[in-house]
Amino acid sequence: MYAALWRILPGPWWVRLFLLLVLVALVLTACVLWVFPWVNEIVAPTEATVE
């Protein structure tokens, strides 16, 4: 999968590396802003008591 992604990206290796880092940053940002809070609402119990 990673090799296919590397072949799809245009340009020399340093441009590919930059684009790959930008894509990873975008995916991580999307996860932190939208995916993780959505999953937290589903998974986390809203009424928890500690005795």
C-alpha positions as CSV (number, residue, x, y, z in Angstrom):
1,M,0.0,0.0,0.0
2,Y,2.8,2.4,0.9
3,A,4.7,1.7,-2.3
4,A,1.5,2.3,-4.4
5,L,1.0,5.7,-2.6
6,W,4.7,6.6,-3.2
7,R,4.3,5.8,-6.9
8,I,1.1,7.9,-7.2
9,L,2.6,11.0,-5.7
10,P,4.2,13.3,-8.3
11,G,7.7,14.8,-8.4
12,P,11.1,13.9,-7.1
13,W,11.6,12.1,-3.8
14,W,11.8,15.3,-1.7
15,V,8.5,16.6,-3.1
16,R,6.9,13.2,-2.5
17,L,8.2,13.2,1.1
18,F,6.8,16.7,1.6
19,L,3.4,15.8,0.2
20,L,3.3,12.6,2.3
21,L,4.1,14.6,5.5
22,V,1.3,17.1,4.6
23,L,-1.1,14.2,4.0
24,V,-0.3,12.6,7.3
25,A,-0.7,15.9,9.1
26,L,-4.1,16.4,7.5
27,V,-5.3,12.9,8.4
28,L,-4.1,13.3,12.0
29,T,-5.8,16.7,12.2
30,A,-9.1,15.4,10.9
31,C,-8.9,12.5,13.4
32,V,-8.3,14.8,16.3
33,L,-10.9,17.4,15.3
34,W,-13.8,15.2,14.1
35,V,-13.3,11.4,14.4
36,F,-12.0,11.1,18.0
37,P,-14.7,13.4,19.6
38,W,-17.4,11.5,17.6
39,V,-16.1,8.1,18.8
40,N,-15.8,9.5,22.4
41,E,-19.5,10.3,22.5
42,I,-20.4,6.8,21.4
43,V,-18.0,4.8,23.5
44,A,-17.6,6.8,26.7
45,P,-20.2,6.3,29.3
46,T,-22.0,9.5,30.3
47,E,-23.0,8.3,33.8
48,A,-20.1,6.9,35.7
49,T,-19.8,6.6,39.4
50,V,-16.8,5.9,41.5
51,E,-17.3,4.3,44.9
